[in-house]
């Protein structure tokens, strides 16, 4: 029974950490590194409020889902 309670407590802590989300600048850096590794050039990544009209493709979500990272070619 103690193991079950411990497991439930650990899962609730893990859920809280996931719900917090990554900071936007950290996620933006990770996405930029992946794009650079694929050889892409002349692009921009912009952090915008979720649902804001953005001219580009949403490639990530951060700050607990309140902001989005938008990829633009150019």
PDB file of N, CA, C and O in Angstrom:
ATOM      1  N   UNK A   1       0.828  -1.186   0.000  1.00  0.00           N
ATOM      2  CA  UNK A   1       0.000   0.000   0.000  1.00  0.00           C
ATOM      3  C   UNK A   1       0.877   1.256   0.000  1.00  0.00           C
ATOM      4  O   UNK A   1       0.550   2.248  -0.652  1.00  0.00           O
ATOM      5  N   UNK A   2       1.991   1.207   0.735  1.00  0.00           N
ATOM      6  CA  UNK A   2       2.883   2.367   0.782  1.00  0.00           C
ATOM      7  C   UNK A   2       3.470   2.657  -0.596  1.00  0.00           C
ATOM      8  O   UNK A   2       3.640   3.816  -0.974  1.00  0.00           O
ATOM      9  N   UNK A   3       3.778   1.594  -1.344  1.00  0.00           N
ATOM     10  CA  UNK A   3       4.335   1.769  -2.679  1.00  0.00           C
ATOM     11  C   UNK A   3       3.324   2.442  -3.604  1.00  0.00           C
ATOM     12  O   UNK A   3       3.698   3.269  -4.436  1.00  0.00           O
ATOM     13  N   UNK A   4       2.066   2.096  -3.464  1.00  0.00           N
ATOM     14  CA  UNK A   4       1.018   2.685  -4.280  1.00  0.00           C
ATOM     15  C   UNK A   4       0.876   4.180  -3.980  1.00  0.00           C
ATOM     16  O   UNK A   4       0.734   4.993  -4.893  1.00  0.00           O
ATOM     17  N   UNK A   5       0.914   4.525  -2.716  1.00  0.00           N
ATOM     18  CA  UNK A   5       0.805   5.935  -2.321  1.00  0.00           C
ATOM     19  C   UNK A   5       2.028   6.709  -2.811  1.00  0.00           C
ATOM     20  O   UNK A   5       1.895   7.834  -3.292  1.00  0.00           O
ATOM     21  N   UNK A   6       3.207   6.119  -2.693  1.00  0.00           N
ATOM     22  CA  UNK A   6       4.426   6.756  -3.162  1.00  0.00           C
ATOM     23  C   UNK A   6       4.379   6.968  -4.676  1.00  0.00           C
ATOM     24  O   UNK A   6       4.750   8.033  -5.170  1.00  0.00           O
ATOM     25  N   UNK A   7       3.925   5.957  -5.404  1.00  0.00           N
ATOM     26  CA  UNK A   7       3.821   6.067  -6.860  1.00  0.00           C
ATOM     27  C   UNK A   7       2.844   7.174  -7.245  1.00  0.00           C
ATOM     28  O   UNK A   7       3.126   7.951  -8.157  1.00  0.00           O
ATOM     29  N   UNK A   8       1.714   7.258  -6.573  1.00  0.00           N
ATOM     30  CA  UNK A   8       0.733   8.299  -6.862  1.00  0.00           C
ATOM     31  C   UNK A   8       1.314   9.684  -6.588  1.00  0.00           C
ATOM     32  O   UNK A   8       1.075  10.621  -7.350  1.00  0.00           O
ATOM     33  N   UNK A   9       2.063   9.812  -5.519  1.00  0.00           N
ATOM     34  CA  UNK A   9       2.674  11.099  -5.187  1.00  0.00           C
ATOM     35  C   UNK A   9       3.705  11.502  -6.238  1.00  0.00           C
ATOM     36  O   UNK A   9       3.769  12.669  -6.624  1.00  0.00           O
ATOM     37  N   UNK A  10       4.507  10.555  -6.703  1.00  0.00           N
ATOM     38  CA  UNK A  10       5.510  10.847  -7.724  1.00  0.00           C
ATOM     39  C   UNK A  10       4.863  11.242  -9.049  1.00  0.00           C
ATOM     40  O   UNK A  10       5.337  12.155  -9.725  1.00  0.00           O
ATOM     41  N   UNK A  11       3.782  10.556  -9.421  1.00  0.00           N
ATOM     42  CA  UNK A  11       3.086  10.909 -10.657  1.00  0.00           C
ATOM     43  C   UNK A  11       2.468  12.301 -10.581  1.00  0.00           C
ATOM     44  O   UNK A  11       2.458  13.030 -11.573  1.00  0.00           O
ATOM     45  N   UNK A  12       1.962  12.667  -9.430  1.00  0.00           N
ATOM     46  CA  UNK A  12       1.366  14.003  -9.308  1.00  0.00           C
ATOM     47  C   UNK A  12       2.445  15.082  -9.398  1.00  0.00           C
ATOM     48  O   UNK A  12       2.206  16.148  -9.966  1.00  0.00           O
ATOM     49  N   UNK A  13       3.620  14.818  -8.848  1.00  0.00           N
ATOM     50  CA  UNK A  13       4.720  15.777  -8.967  1.00  0.00           C
ATOM     51  C   UNK A  13       5.199  15.887 -10.409  1.00  0.00           C
ATOM     52  O   UNK A  13       5.496  16.983 -10.884  1.00  0.00           O
ATOM     53  N   UNK A  14       5.274  14.773 -11.096  1.00  0.00           N
ATOM     54  CA  UNK A  14       5.706  14.781 -12.493  1.00  0.00           C
ATOM     55  C   UNK A  14       4.694  15.527 -13.352  1.00  0.00           C
ATOM     56  O   UNK A  14       5.082  16.264 -14.259  1.00  0.00           O
ATOM     57  N   UNK A  15       3.429  15.351 -13.087  1.00  0.00           N
ATOM     58  CA  UNK A  15       2.394  16.055 -13.837  1.00  0.00           C
ATOM     59  C   UNK A  15       2.477  17.551 -13.643  1.00  0.00           C
ATOM     60  O   UNK A  15       2.258  18.313 -14.584  1.00  0.00           O
ATOM     61  N   UNK A  16       2.789  17.979 -12.442  1.00  0.00           N
ATOM     62  CA  UNK A  16       2.931  19.406 -12.166  1.00  0.00           C
ATOM     63  C   UNK A  16       4.115  19.981 -12.928  1.00  0.00           C
ATOM     64  O   UNK A  16       4.026  21.091 -13.453  1.00  0.00           O
ATOM     65  N   UNK A  17       5.198  19.264 -12.998  1.00  0.00           N
ATOM     66  CA  UNK A  17       6.382  19.739 -13.721  1.00  0.00           C
ATOM     67  C   UNK A  17       6.103  19.838 -15.213  1.00  0.00           C
ATOM     68  O   UNK A  17       6.541  20.792 -15.854  1.00  0.00           O
ATOM     69  N   UNK A  18       5.390  18.884 -15.774  1.00  0.00           N
ATOM     70  CA  UNK A  18       5.064  18.924 -17.192  1.00  0.00           C
ATOM     71  C   UNK A  18       4.095  20.041 -17.508  1.00  0.00           C
ATOM     72  O   UNK A  18       4.196  20.661 -18.566  1.00  0.00           O
ATOM     73  N   UNK A  19       3.164  20.311 -16.622  1.00  0.00           N
ATOM     74  CA  UNK A  19       2.178  21.358 -16.860  1.00  0.00           C
ATOM     75  C   UNK A  19       2.814  22.740 -16.870  1.00  0.00           C
ATOM     76  O   UNK A  19       2.293  23.655 -17.506  1.00  0.00           O
ATOM     77  N   UNK A  20       3.923  22.900 -16.180  1.00  0.00           N
ATOM     78  CA  UNK A  20       4.581  24.197 -16.128  1.00  0.00           C
ATOM     79  C   UNK A  20       5.147  24.578 -17.493  1.00  0.00           C
ATOM     80  O   UNK A  20       5.202  25.762 -17.824  1.00  0.00           O
ATOM     81  N   UNK A  21       5.563  23.611 -18.279  1.00  0.00           N
ATOM     82  CA  UNK A  21       6.100  23.884 -19.596  1.00  0.00           C
ATOM     83  C   UNK A  21       7.501  24.459 -19.540  1.00  0.00           C
ATOM     84  O   UNK A  21       7.998  24.834 -18.478  1.00  0.00           O
ATOM     85  N   UNK A  22       8.123  24.520 -20.701  1.00  0.00           N
ATOM     86  CA  UNK A  22       9.483  25.055 -20.786  1.00  0.00           C
ATOM     87  C   UNK A  22       9.430  26.564 -20.950  1.00  0.00           C
ATOM     88  O   UNK A  22       8.468  27.115 -21.483  1.00  0.00           O
ATOM     89  N   UNK A  23      10.475  27.215 -20.484  1.00  0.00           N
ATOM     90  CA  UNK A  23      10.602  28.651 -20.784  1.00  0.00           C
ATOM     91  C   UNK A  23      10.759  28.830 -22.295  1.00  0.00           C
ATOM     92  O   UNK A  23      11.395  28.006 -22.952  1.00  0.00           O
ATOM     93  N   UNK A  24      10.193  29.883 -22.839  1.00  0.00           N
ATOM     94  CA  UNK A  24      10.183  30.092 -24.289  1.00  0.00           C
ATOM     95  C   UNK A  24      11.580  30.185 -24.889  1.00  0.00           C
ATOM     96  O   UNK A  24      11.836  29.605 -25.945  1.00  0.00           O
ATOM     97  N   UNK A  25      12.474  30.895 -24.242  1.00  0.00           N
ATOM     98  CA  UNK A  25      13.816  31.056 -24.805  1.00  0.00           C
ATOM     99  C   UNK A  25      14.569  29.732 -24.867  1.00  0.00           C
ATOM    100  O   UNK A  25      15.328  29.491 -25.806  1.00  0.00           O
ATOM    101  N   UNK A  26      14.360  28.875 -23.869  1.00  0.00           N
ATOM    102  CA  UNK A  26      15.017  27.561 -23.873  1.00  0.00           C
ATOM    103  C   UNK A  26      14.498  26.714 -25.029  1.00  0.00           C
ATOM    104  O   UNK A  26      15.283  26.112 -25.762  1.00  0.00           O
ATOM    105  N   UNK A  27      13.179  26.665 -25.192  1.00  0.00           N
ATOM    106  CA  UNK A  27      12.591  25.879 -26.268  1.00  0.00           C
ATOM    107  C   UNK A  27      12.963  26.462 -27.629  1.00  0.00           C
ATOM    108  O   UNK A  27      13.240  25.713 -28.566  1.00  0.00           O
ATOM    109  N   UNK A  28      12.973  27.773 -27.746  1.00  0.00           N
ATOM    110  CA  UNK A  28      13.338  28.435 -28.988  1.00  0.00           C
ATOM    111  C   UNK A  28      14.768  28.056 -29.387  1.00  0.00           C
ATOM    112  O   UNK A  28      15.035  27.819 -30.565  1.00  0.00           O
ATOM    113  N   UNK A  29      15.679  27.998 -28.430  1.00  0.00           N
ATOM    114  CA  UNK A  29      17.067  27.605 -28.701  1.00  0.00           C
ATOM    115  C   UNK A  29      17.152  26.159 -29.177  1.00  0.00           C
ATOM    116  O   UNK A  29      17.908  25.850 -30.098  1.00  0.00           O
ATOM    117  N   UNK A  30      16.384  25.282 -28.558  1.00  0.00           N
ATOM    118  CA  UNK A  30      16.383  23.873 -28.965  1.00  0.00           C
ATOM    119  C   UNK A  30      15.852  23.714 -30.388  1.00  0.00           C
ATOM    120  O   UNK A  30      16.409  22.953 -31.180  1.00  0.00           O
ATOM    121  N   UNK A  31      14.786  24.425 -30.707  1.00  0.00           N
ATOM    122  CA  UNK A  31      14.209  24.346 -32.047  1.00  0.00           C
ATOM    123  C   UNK A  31      15.187  24.910 -33.071  1.00  0.00           C
ATOM    124  O   UNK A  31      15.367  24.331 -34.142  1.00  0.00           O
ATOM    125  N   UNK A  32      15.816  26.032 -32.751  1.00  0.00           N
ATOM    126  CA  UNK A  32      16.801  26.634 -33.661  1.00  0.00           C
ATOM    127  C   UNK A  32      17.956  25.671 -33.928  1.00  0.00           C
ATOM    128  O   UNK A  32      18.429  25.573 -35.061  1.00  0.00           O
ATOM    129  N   UNK A  33      18.407  24.969 -32.910  1.00  0.00           N
ATOM    130  CA  UNK A  33      19.498  24.007 -33.084  1.00  0.00           C
ATOM    131  C   UNK A  33      19.093  22.886 -34.043  1.00  0.00           C
ATOM    132  O   UNK A  33      19.900  22.459 -34.868  1.00  0.00           O
ATOM    133  N   UNK A  34      17.852  22.409 -33.941  1.00  0.00           N
ATOM    134  CA  UNK A  34      17.377  21.347 -34.837  1.00  0.00           C
ATOM    135  C   UNK A  34      17.266  21.867 -36.270  1.00  0.00           C
ATOM    136  O   UNK A  34      17.634  21.169 -37.215  1.00  0.00           O
ATOM    137  N   UNK A  35      16.763  23.083 -36.431  1.00  0.00           N
ATOM    138  CA  UNK A  35      16.639  23.659 -37.770  1.00  0.00           C
ATOM    139  C   UNK A  35      18.019  23.859 -38.383  1.00  0.00           C
ATOM    140  O   UNK A  35      18.233  23.540 -39.553  1.00  0.00           O
ATOM    141  N   UNK A  36      18.954  24.386 -37.602  1.00  0.00           N
ATOM    142  CA  UNK A  36      20.323  24.588 -38.082  1.00  0.00           C
ATOM    143  C   UNK A  36      20.975  23.268 -38.466  1.00  0.00           C
ATOM    144  O   UNK A  36      21.707  23.201 -39.453  1.00  0.00           O
ATOM    145  N   UNK A  37      20.714  22.213 -37.690  1.00  0.00           N
ATOM    146  CA  UNK A  37      21.288  20.898 -37.970  1.00  0.00           C
ATOM    147  C   UNK A  37      20.779  20.340 -39.295  1.00  0.00           C
ATOM    148  O   UNK A  37      21.459  19.539 -39.937  1.00  0.00           O
ATOM    149  N   UNK A  38      19.578  20.764 -39.706  1.00  0.00           N
ATOM    150  CA  UNK A  38      19.025  20.322 -40.985  1.00  0.00           C
ATOM    151  C   UNK A  38      19.523  21.167 -42.151  1.00  0.00           C
ATOM    152  O   UNK A  38      19.152  20.923 -43.300  1.00  0.00           O
ATOM    153  N   UNK A  39      20.362  22.162 -41.862  1.00  0.00           N
ATOM    154  CA  UNK A  39      20.969  22.969 -42.912  1.00  0.00           C
ATOM    155  C   UNK A  39      20.130  24.146 -43.373  1.00  0.00           C
ATOM    156  O   UNK A  39      20.466  24.769 -44.381  1.00  0.00           O
ATOM    157  N   UNK A  40      19.072  24.468 -42.689  1.00  0.00           N
ATOM    158  CA  UNK A  40      18.221  25.595 -43.091  1.00  0.00           C
ATOM    159  C   UNK A  40      18.912  26.916 -42.795  1.00  0.00           C
ATOM    160  O   UNK A  40      19.619  27.056 -41.797  1.00  0.00           O
ATOM    161  N   UNK A  41      18.696  27.874 -43.672  1.00  0.00           N
ATOM    162  CA  UNK A  41      19.220  29.225 -43.484  1.00  0.00           C
ATOM    163  C   UNK A  41      18.104  30.212 -43.792  1.00  0.00           C
ATOM    164  O   UNK A  41      17.076  29.842 -44.359  1.00  0.00           O
ATOM    165  N   UNK A  42      18.308  31.448 -43.423  1.00  0.00           N
ATOM    166  CA  UNK A  42      17.348  32.526 -43.700  1.00  0.00           C
ATOM    167  C   UNK A  42      15.960  32.218 -43.144  1.00  0.00           C
ATOM    168  O   UNK A  42      14.984  32.138 -43.890  1.00  0.00           O
ATOM    169  N   UNK A  43      15.889  32.051 -41.862  1.00  0.00           N
ATOM    170  CA  UNK A  43      14.619  31.820 -41.186  1.00  0.00           C
ATOM    171  C   UNK A  43      14.605  32.642 -39.906  1.00  0.00           C
ATOM    172  O   UNK A  43      15.631  33.166 -39.473  1.00  0.00           O
ATOM    173  N   UNK A  44      13.416  32.745 -39.309  1.00  0.00           N
ATOM    174  CA  UNK A  44      13.319  33.396 -38.001  1.00  0.00           C
ATOM    175  C   UNK A  44      12.346  32.621 -37.134  1.00  0.00           C
ATOM    176  O   UNK A  44      11.410  31.992 -37.628  1.00  0.00           O
ATOM    177  N   UNK A  45      12.583  32.678 -35.837  1.00  0.00           N
ATOM    178  CA  UNK A  45      11.677  32.110 -34.845  1.00  0.00           C
ATOM    179  C   UNK A  45      11.196  33.252 -33.979  1.00  0.00           C
ATOM    180  O   UNK A  45      11.996  34.054 -33.496  1.00  0.00           O
ATOM    181  N   UNK A  46       9.894  33.330 -33.782  1.00  0.00           N
ATOM    182  CA  UNK A  46       9.312  34.423 -33.012  1.00  0.00           C
ATOM    183  C   UNK A  46       8.384  33.857 -31.947  1.00  0.00           C
ATOM    184  O   UNK A  46       7.597  32.952 -32.225  1.00  0.00           O
ATOM    185  N   UNK A  47       8.472  34.380 -30.740  1.00  0.00           N
ATOM    186  CA  UNK A  47       7.579  33.987 -29.654  1.00  0.00           C
ATOM    187  C   UNK A  47       6.388  34.947 -29.654  1.00  0.00           C
ATOM    188  O   UNK A  47       6.555  36.164 -29.574  1.00  0.00           O
ATOM    189  N   UNK A  48       5.179  34.376 -29.747  1.00  0.00           N
ATOM    190  CA  UNK A  48       3.962  35.187 -29.770  1.00  0.00           C
ATOM    191  C   UNK A  48       2.959  34.623 -28.770  1.00  0.00           C
ATOM    192  O   UNK A  48       3.081  33.475 -28.343  1.00  0.00           O
ATOM    193  N   UNK A  49       1.982  35.419 -28.402  1.00  0.00           N
ATOM    194  CA  UNK A  49       0.909  34.936 -27.542  1.00  0.00           C
ATOM    195  C   UNK A  49       0.104  33.880 -28.288  1.00  0.00           C
ATOM    196  O   UNK A  49      -0.064  33.968 -29.504  1.00  0.00           O
ATOM    197  N   UNK A  50      -0.388  32.894 -27.570  1.00  0.00           N
ATOM    198  CA  UNK A  50      -1.153  31.816 -28.180  1.00  0.00           C
ATOM    199  C   UNK A  50      -2.380  32.402 -28.869  1.00  0.00           C
ATOM    200  O   UNK A  50      -3.100  33.218 -28.294  1.00  0.00           O
ATOM    201  N   UNK A  51      -2.601  31.980 -30.087  1.00  0.00           N
ATOM    202  CA  UNK A  51      -3.752  32.424 -30.838  1.00  0.00           C
ATOM    203  C   UNK A  51      -3.564  33.747 -31.552  1.00  0.00           C
ATOM    204  O   UNK A  51      -4.444  34.173 -32.300  1.00  0.00           O
ATOM    205  N   UNK A  52      -2.431  34.407 -31.337  1.00  0.00           N
ATOM    206  CA  UNK A  52      -2.170  35.676 -32.023  1.00  0.00           C
ATOM    207  C   UNK A  52      -1.966  35.387 -33.509  1.00  0.00           C
ATOM    208  O   UNK A  52      -1.373  34.376 -33.884  1.00  0.00           O
ATOM    209  N   UNK A  53      -2.458  36.274 -34.327  1.00  0.00           N
ATOM    210  CA  UNK A  53      -2.291  36.101 -35.759  1.00  0.00           C
ATOM    211  C   UNK A  53      -0.808  36.209 -36.091  1.00  0.00           C
ATOM    212  O   UNK A  53      -0.206  37.273 -35.951  1.00  0.00           O
ATOM    213  N   UNK A  54      -0.235  35.114 -36.525  1.00  0.00           N
ATOM    214  CA  UNK A  54       1.191  35.091 -36.845  1.00  0.00           C
ATOM    215  C   UNK A  54       1.353  34.635 -38.284  1.00  0.00           C
ATOM    216  O   UNK A  54       0.634  33.753 -38.754  1.00  0.00           O
ATOM    217  N   UNK A  55       2.289  35.234 -38.964  1.00  0.00           N
ATOM    218  CA  UNK A  55       2.551  34.914 -40.352  1.00  0.00           C
ATOM    219  C   UNK A  55       3.648  33.855 -40.412  1.00  0.00           C
ATOM    220  O   UNK A  55       4.820  34.182 -40.600  1.00  0.00           O
ATOM    221  N   UNK A  56       3.277  32.610 -40.257  1.00  0.00           N
ATOM    222  CA  UNK A  56       4.241  31.530 -40.264  1.00  0.00           C
ATOM    223  C   UNK A  56       3.636  30.261 -39.694  1.00  0.00           C
ATOM    224  O   UNK A  56       2.425  30.174 -39.488  1.00  0.00           O
ATOM    225  N   UNK A  57       4.486  29.280 -39.443  1.00  0.00           N
ATOM    226  CA  UNK A  57       4.044  27.979 -38.933  1.00  0.00           C
ATOM    227  C   UNK A  57       4.390  27.858 -37.457  1.00  0.00           C
ATOM    228  O   UNK A  57       5.522  28.127 -37.055  1.00  0.00           O
ATOM    229  N   UNK A  58       3.421  27.458 -36.657  1.00  0.00           N
ATOM    230  CA  UNK A  58       3.657  27.235 -35.230  1.00  0.00           C
ATOM    231  C   UNK A  58       4.460  25.944 -35.088  1.00  0.00           C
ATOM    232  O   UNK A  58       4.039  24.884 -35.550  1.00  0.00           O
ATOM    233  N   UNK A  59       5.630  26.049 -34.438  1.00  0.00           N
ATOM    234  CA  UNK A  59       6.515  24.899 -34.285  1.00  0.00           C
ATOM    235  C   UNK A  59       6.734  24.510 -32.827  1.00  0.00           C
ATOM    236  O   UNK A  59       7.449  23.548 -32.545  1.00  0.00           O
ATOM    237  N   UNK A  60       6.128  25.244 -31.899  1.00  0.00           N
ATOM    238  CA  UNK A  60       6.290  24.907 -30.490  1.00  0.00           C
ATOM    239  C   UNK A  60       5.361  25.711 -29.610  1.00  0.00           C
ATOM    240  O   UNK A  60       4.824  26.743 -30.012  1.00  0.00           O
ATOM    241  N   UNK A  61       5.184  25.214 -28.402  1.00  0.00           N
ATOM    242  CA  UNK A  61       4.347  25.870 -27.403  1.00  0.00           C
ATOM    243  C   UNK A  61       5.144  25.931 -26.107  1.00  0.00           C
ATOM    244  O   UNK A  61       5.831  24.973 -25.751  1.00  0.00           O
ATOM    245  N   UNK A  62       5.054  27.066 -25.396  1.00  0.00           N
ATOM    246  CA  UNK A  62       5.847  27.227 -24.182  1.00  0.00           C
ATOM    247  C   UNK A  62       5.069  28.028 -23.146  1.00  0.00           C
ATOM    248  O   UNK A  62       3.936  28.448 -23.377  1.00  0.00           O
ATOM    249  N   UNK A  63       5.714  28.229 -21.992  1.00  0.00           N
ATOM    250  CA  UNK A  63       5.096  28.973 -20.882  1.00  0.00           C
ATOM    251  C   UNK A  63       3.713  28.403 -20.545  1.00  0.00           C
ATOM    252  O   UNK A  63       2.720  29.127 -20.472  1.00  0.00           O
ATOM    253  N   UNK A  64       3.685  27.100 -20.346  1.00  0.00           N
ATOM    254  CA  UNK A  64       2.456  26.370 -19.977  1.00  0.00           C
ATOM    255  C   UNK A  64       1.361  26.541 -21.020  1.00  0.00           C
ATOM    256  O   UNK A  64       0.177  26.591 -20.685  1.00  0.00           O
ATOM    257  N   UNK A  65       1.763  26.632 -22.299  1.00  0.00           N
ATOM    258  CA  UNK A  65       0.799  26.712 -23.381  1.00  0.00           C
ATOM    259  C   UNK A  65       0.236  28.098 -23.637  1.00  0.00           C
ATOM    260  O   UNK A  65      -0.689  28.239 -24.437  1.00  0.00           O
ATOM    261  N   UNK A  66       0.759  29.120 -22.987  1.00  0.00           N
ATOM    262  CA  UNK A  66       0.246  30.475 -23.177  1.00  0.00           C
ATOM    263  C   UNK A  66       0.917  31.194 -24.338  1.00  0.00           C
ATOM    264  O   UNK A  66       0.413  32.215 -24.808  1.00  0.00           O
ATOM    265  N   UNK A  67       2.052  30.671 -24.809  1.00  0.00           N
ATOM    266  CA  UNK A  67       2.781  31.290 -25.914  1.00  0.00           C
ATOM    267  C   UNK A  67       3.132  30.225 -26.948  1.00  0.00           C
ATOM    268  O   UNK A  67       3.197  29.036 -26.638  1.00  0.00           O
ATOM    269  N   UNK A  68       3.358  30.675 -28.183  1.00  0.00           N
ATOM    270  CA  UNK A  68       3.725  29.780 -29.260  1.00  0.00           C
ATOM    271  C   UNK A  68       4.991  30.305 -29.930  1.00  0.00           C
ATOM    272  O   UNK A  68       5.280  31.501 -29.905  1.00  0.00           O
ATOM    273  N   UNK A  69       5.733  29.386 -30.525  1.00  0.00           N
ATOM    274  CA  UNK A  69       6.926  29.750 -31.285  1.00  0.00           C
ATOM    275  C   UNK A  69       6.582  29.554 -32.756  1.00  0.00           C
ATOM    276  O   UNK A  69       6.153  28.477 -33.171  1.00  0.00           O
ATOM    277  N   UNK A  70       6.779  30.614 -33.537  1.00  0.00           N
ATOM    278  CA  UNK A  70       6.398  30.623 -34.945  1.00  0.00           C
ATOM    279  C   UNK A  70       7.657  30.653 -35.806  1.00  0.00           C
ATOM    280  O   UNK A  70       8.574  31.439 -35.570  1.00  0.00           O
ATOM    281  N   UNK A  71       7.677  29.788 -36.798  1.00  0.00           N
ATOM    282  CA  UNK A  71       8.789  29.679 -37.757  1.00  0.00           C
ATOM    283  C   UNK A  71       8.399  30.435 -39.028  1.00  0.00           C
ATOM    284  O   UNK A  71       7.310  30.249 -39.571  1.00  0.00           O
ATOM    285  N   UNK A  72       9.305  31.285 -39.487  1.00  0.00           N
ATOM    286  CA  UNK A  72       9.084  32.026 -40.741  1.00  0.00           C
ATOM    287  C   UNK A  72      10.300  31.865 -41.634  1.00  0.00           C
ATOM    288  O   UNK A  72      11.432  32.014 -41.175  1.00  0.00           O
ATOM    289  N   UNK A  73      10.079  31.567 -42.893  1.00  0.00           N
ATOM    290  CA  UNK A  73      11.168  31.505 -43.864  1.00  0.00           C
ATOM    291  C   UNK A  73      11.388  32.886 -44.424  1.00  0.00           C
ATOM    292  O   UNK A  73      10.458  33.686 -44.531  1.00  0.00           O
ATOM    293  N   UNK A  74      12.606  33.155 -44.774  1.00  0.00           N
ATOM    294  CA  UNK A  74      12.816  34.470 -45.366  1.00  0.00           C
ATOM    295  C   UNK A  74      14.176  34.806 -45.526  1.00  0.00           C
ATOM    296  O   UNK A  74      14.490  35.891 -46.015  1.00  0.00           O
TER     297      UNK A  74
END
